[in-house]
């Protein structure tokens, strides 16, 4: 195996055998953290200059993010970060409910005691962040809870679709972390999901999830 050469440019370590991948993950992280704002233009030449690399890997990374729906290209304007309107958020939550319902049904049918322990541990983590008024930490912990849930379903197709949806959800949450008013309520709203999973009843679990997602959507709508 050959030695991988690395260059460090503006704090970003670039492996020369996967420059486009490195740029992709760097841009994606900045989009999902809000460092690059919704609606902001993506200028390939400027990025290439700041990183000291050619435009080819930048273009490849931008194309991948566009295919994922995180960027959009418009005539006479160029490429920019998508803007999550109220309608887009509603559509996102409709699909999110459908995908997560498949996951939670599967988990309710064949969960383990370790699964339950992990989910409750994540709820405790959320509660700790809520007590400390640590909103970014709470957001990350909540998304980690839901990611753990759909990974427990052990269905690669659910994982792939849910992963894409959650990138869009995280992008939506960059709008002043919309929907997070009473932080402790956000944490406690996840316990009914775990109780429904413990019951072993897929219908009960799916119903609890639907109520949870509708509550989240209503909270989101109140901020728009």
C-alpha positions as CSV (number, residue, x, y, z in Angstrom):
1,X,0.0,0.0,0.0
2,X,1.4,3.4,-1.0
3,X,1.9,6.2,1.4
4,X,-0.9,8.7,1.5
5,X,0.3,12.3,1.2
6,X,-1.4,14.9,3.2
7,X,-1.5,18.7,3.0
8,X,-3.0,20.9,5.6
9,X,-4.7,24.0,4.2
10,X,-6.7,26.4,6.4
11,X,-7.1,23.7,9.0
12,X,-8.4,21.1,6.6
13,X,-6.3,18.0,6.1
14,X,-6.5,16.9,2.5
15,X,-5.5,13.4,1.4
16,X,-4.4,13.7,-2.1
17,X,-5.9,10.4,-3.1
18,X,-9.4,11.6,-2.2
19,X,-9.4,15.4,-2.5
20,X,-13.0,15.5,-3.7
21,X,-14.1,13.4,-0.7
22,X,-12.4,15.6,1.7
23,X,-13.9,18.7,0.2
24,X,-17.3,17.1,0.1
25,X,-17.2,16.2,3.8
26,X,-15.9,19.6,4.8
27,X,-18.6,21.5,2.8
28,X,-21.3,19.2,4.1
29,X,-20.2,19.8,7.7
30,X,-20.3,23.5,7.2
31,X,-23.7,23.4,5.6
32,X,-25.2,21.3,8.3
33,X,-23.7,23.4,11.1
34,X,-25.0,26.6,9.6
35,X,-21.4,27.9,9.0
36,X,-22.6,28.3,5.4
37,X,-26.1,29.8,5.6
38,X,-29.2,28.8,3.8
39,X,-29.4,30.7,0.5
40,X,-25.7,31.5,0.5
41,X,-23.9,31.1,-2.9
42,X,-21.2,28.5,-3.4
43,X,-18.5,30.0,-5.5
44,X,-16.2,27.2,-6.7
45,X,-13.3,29.5,-7.7
46,X,-13.2,31.1,-4.2
47,X,-13.2,27.7,-2.4
48,X,-10.5,26.4,-4.7
49,X,-8.4,29.5,-4.0
50,X,-8.8,29.3,-0.3
51,X,-7.8,25.6,-0.2
52,X,-5.0,25.9,-2.8
53,X,-6.4,23.2,-5.1
54,X,-7.9,23.0,-8.5
55,X,-11.6,23.5,-9.2
56,X,-12.1,19.9,-10.4
57,X,-12.5,18.3,-6.9
58,X,-14.6,21.3,-5.8
59,X,-16.9,20.8,-8.7
60,X,-17.2,17.1,-7.9
61,X,-18.1,17.8,-4.3
62,X,-20.6,20.5,-5.3
63,X,-22.3,18.1,-7.7
64,X,-22.6,15.4,-5.0
65,X,-24.2,17.9,-2.6
66,X,-26.5,19.0,-5.3
67,X,-27.5,15.4,-6.0
68,X,-28.2,15.0,-2.3
69,X,-30.5,18.0,-2.5
70,X,-28.5,20.2,-0.1
71,X,-27.4,22.6,-2.9
72,X,-29.4,23.9,-5.9
73,X,-28.4,25.5,-9.1
74,X,-30.4,28.4,-10.6
75,X,-30.1,30.1,-13.9
76,X,-28.3,33.5,-13.7
77,X,-27.6,33.0,-10.0
78,X,-25.4,29.9,-9.7
79,X,-25.3,27.3,-7.0
80,X,-26.4,28.0,-3.5
81,X,-27.5,26.3,-0.3
82,X,-31.2,25.3,-0.4
83,X,-33.6,27.2,1.8
84,X,-35.9,25.2,4.0
85,X,-39.3,26.8,3.6
86,X,-42.3,25.9,5.8
87,X,-43.7,23.8,2.9
88,X,-40.4,21.9,2.5
89,X,-40.2,21.2,6.2
90,X,-43.7,19.9,6.2
91,X,-42.9,17.6,3.3
92,X,-39.7,16.5,5.0
93,X,-41.6,15.5,8.1
94,X,-44.3,13.5,6.2
95,X,-41.5,11.4,4.6
96,X,-39.6,11.3,7.9
97,X,-42.7,9.8,9.7
98,X,-43.1,7.1,7.0
99,X,-39.4,6.0,7.1
100,X,-39.1,6.2,10.9
101,X,-42.4,4.3,11.3
102,X,-40.9,1.4,9.4
103,X,-37.9,1.5,11.6
104,X,-39.7,1.7,15.0
105,X,-42.0,-1.1,14.0
106,X,-39.1,-3.3,13.3
107,X,-37.4,-2.3,16.5
108,X,-40.6,-2.9,18.6
109,X,-40.7,-6.5,17.1
110,X,-37.1,-7.5,17.8
111,X,-35.4,-5.1,20.2
112,X,-32.9,-6.2,22.8
113,X,-32.4,-5.1,26.4
114,X,-29.2,-3.4,25.2
115,X,-31.2,-1.4,22.6
116,X,-33.5,-0.1,25.4
117,X,-30.6,0.8,27.6
118,X,-28.9,2.7,24.8
119,X,-32.1,4.7,24.0
120,X,-32.7,5.6,27.6
121,X,-29.0,6.6,28.0
122,X,-29.5,9.0,25.1
123,X,-32.6,10.4,26.7
124,X,-30.6,11.0,29.9
125,X,-27.9,12.8,27.7
126,X,-30.6,15.0,26.2
127,X,-31.9,15.8,29.7
128,X,-28.5,16.8,30.9
129,X,-28.0,19.1,27.9
130,X,-31.5,20.6,28.5
131,X,-30.7,21.2,32.2
132,X,-27.5,23.1,31.2
133,X,-29.4,25.0,28.5
134,X,-27.0,23.6,26.0
135,X,-29.1,23.8,22.8
136,X,-26.4,22.6,20.3
137,X,-25.7,19.6,22.5
138,X,-29.4,18.8,22.8
139,X,-29.9,19.0,19.1
140,X,-27.0,16.6,18.5
141,X,-28.2,14.2,21.2
142,X,-31.8,14.1,19.8
143,X,-30.6,13.4,16.3
144,X,-28.3,10.7,17.7
145,X,-31.4,9.1,19.4
146,X,-33.3,8.9,16.2
147,X,-30.3,7.7,14.2
148,X,-29.8,5.0,16.8
149,X,-33.5,4.1,16.4
150,X,-33.4,3.6,12.7
151,X,-30.0,1.8,12.8
152,X,-31.5,-0.7,15.3
153,X,-33.9,-1.7,12.6
154,X,-30.9,-3.2,10.7
155,X,-32.3,-2.4,7.3
156,X,-29.7,-0.9,5.0
157,X,-32.4,0.7,2.8
158,X,-34.0,2.5,5.8
159,X,-30.5,3.6,6.9
160,X,-29.7,5.1,3.4
161,X,-33.0,7.0,3.1
162,X,-33.0,8.1,6.7
163,X,-29.5,9.3,6.4
164,X,-30.4,11.6,3.5
165,X,-33.5,12.9,5.3
166,X,-31.6,13.7,8.5
167,X,-29.1,15.8,6.6
168,X,-32.1,17.9,5.4
169,X,-33.5,17.9,9.0
170,X,-30.2,19.1,10.4
171,X,-30.1,21.8,7.8
172,X,-33.6,22.9,8.7
173,X,-32.5,23.1,12.4
174,X,-29.9,25.7,11.5
175,X,-32.9,28.2,11.4
176,X,-32.2,29.4,14.9
177,X,-32.6,25.8,16.0
178,X,-36.3,26.1,15.3
179,X,-38.7,24.1,17.4
180,X,-36.6,24.0,20.6
181,X,-38.4,26.2,23.0
182,X,-38.9,24.1,26.2
183,X,-35.7,22.1,26.2
184,X,-36.6,19.7,28.9
185,X,-39.9,18.9,27.1
186,X,-37.9,17.9,24.0
187,X,-35.9,15.4,26.0
188,X,-38.9,14.0,27.9
189,X,-40.9,13.5,24.7
190,X,-38.7,10.6,23.7
191,X,-39.6,8.4,26.7
192,X,-43.0,7.3,25.3
193,X,-41.2,6.1,22.2
194,X,-39.0,3.8,24.3
195,X,-42.0,2.6,26.4
196,X,-43.9,1.8,23.2
197,X,-40.9,-0.2,21.8
198,X,-40.7,-2.1,25.1
199,X,-44.3,-3.1,24.8
200,X,-43.4,-5.1,21.7
201,X,-46.5,-3.7,19.8
202,X,-45.5,-2.3,16.4
203,X,-48.8,-0.4,16.0
204,X,-48.4,1.3,19.4
205,X,-44.8,2.2,18.6
206,X,-45.7,3.7,15.2
207,X,-48.6,5.7,16.8
208,X,-46.2,7.1,19.5
209,X,-43.7,8.1,16.8
210,X,-46.4,9.8,14.7
211,X,-47.5,11.8,17.8
212,X,-43.9,12.7,18.5
213,X,-43.1,13.9,15.0
214,X,-46.4,15.9,14.8
215,X,-45.4,17.6,18.0
216,X,-42.0,18.5,16.6
217,X,-43.6,19.7,13.3
218,X,-46.1,21.9,15.2
219,X,-43.2,23.4,17.2
220,X,-41.3,24.1,14.0
221,X,-44.4,25.7,12.4
222,X,-44.8,28.1,15.4
223,X,-41.4,29.6,14.7
224,X,-41.9,30.2,10.9
